[in-house]
């Protein structure tokens, strides 16, 4: 067997600094090994120790300027619990709308500026010549909606900096940020999220403006779904099913609380978690294991055997209900950096290794939009109809009805009402249901429609509360001698959790596990590969522009980008005192 070794460092068109070490079986044209690498240290947990708890909501947003609201949200949820401050109903709805605005801007970035160019004409013409020939002859099923006749036309529209889809979605991302700024007082790094509610009064005029903007963004959802349905079908026709293939082992914390149920208590975590508008869940081999948020929370583990950290000493043996607490649970974890030389058999990354424990087994789970829509599709807990939108879930299906959306920001082809339907993929390998690169990208488009539908419902609920004079947006916090908080929600890239321990009125311990930490994690103590590593292995090489000596790792990079990694969320600070020489090879960035 002839083996080609690649070191892709840095991988471009993602947030932060990621690298991939991979090996290819040249004769089989398949990847046979992979190590995913996060290249810098995160110190936010250390920064927060000893601080006043409400500071965390503002400081942790600075983890990332691309997705600050999920960190604000997770931090606020964690401190709601720790400081015994359930927010009033209007505050819960305003939080929901703010994170919806961010998610509605963030997914188009991935689909059209980050991952999208991997399937653009400029890339496909050069590296996948057979695809390009087929694309010119393949009609788009949804051409009357998105306006592109052939797949080749659609690929031209994805060209970076010049393609019509690339440029139009940039404009609409700015529009979404305006909505986030209206709701959060500014964006990025909103000013309104605080423990116990939001720091923003709200009235009918602001509500009407937000509702109008949400209608426009619901129209944008129609574009995302139809573009990625057509592109996905083409990629399946090209035999790209095995790219990024791994068992459908997924984790989602759910997002957007029910304003009538959420009380921030640990005791009722299962109850209010079930009522989230995007249901939490753990899926193993494509089947739902649980949608109980407290059960998901109790199973979280974090390991550092292959990461540049030292082991820590656990402090707590039970959770607030007296249930045994594992030494590797986030409430027990402490961040102890230990930089050293990279070893592929030892420590090779600053990313830690999150895993989920259940019934004596440890599961390698991926976070992201596939998990976020798969869980409610199986749980069947979300079913609502309002005058402007509808969502029905169950039996592995999510049906979303979007309203008529007439706006000067939208082409006329997106005006009509539309129903879209996501169906859990039926991709099997060795009898196991799987997820792949195509489905990760496509799920983002359907997620966009899901958020828009829920946000329209929440906006109508907001009008009702304003009409009834229920304008309170904050509850006074308490300061227990010792308390615990768990804030579990969703960023665009997947499940994000903030765990806090407050002692003597100050932050005693604080831990953040981001979605990219799940996805880019290295091997665990049992030797299991992390999700990205596992997804790269067995991915086919489709490059047909030359021999093995000319392969640049395009298919591996497509797999990595399908996870939309955010490395600044995973790792954050550089410890100085040494000179670092870094040779950069830019890969596949037009």
Secondary structure, DSSP 8 states (H G I E B T S, - for coil): --EEEEEEES--SSBS-EEEEEEEETTTTEEEEEEEEE-SB--HHHHHTTSBTTHHHHHGGGG-SSSHHHHHHHHHHHHHHHTT----HHHHHHHHHHHHHHHHHHHHIIIIIISGGGGSHHHHHHH-HHHHHHHTT-B-TTHHHH--SBHHHHHHHTSTTT-HHHHHHHHHHHHHHHHHHHHHSSSSS-S-EETTEES----HHHHHHHHHHHHHHHHHHHHHHHHHHHHHHHHHHTT-TTTT-EE--EEE--BS--TTT----STTHHHHHHTSSB--EEEETTEEEE--HHHHHHTEEEE-TTBTB-------SB-TTS-B--TTSTTT----B------TTS--BS--EEEEEETTEEE--B-SHHHHHHHHHHH---EEEETTEEEEEETTEEEEEE-----TTS-GGG-S-EEEEEE----EETTEEEE-HHHHHHHHHHHHHHHHHHHHHHHHHHHHHHHTT----B------SEEEEEEEEEETTEEEEEEEEEETTEEEEEEEE-HHHHHS----TT----HHHHHHTT-B----SS-GGG---HHHHHHHHHTT-BHHHH--B---SS---------S--
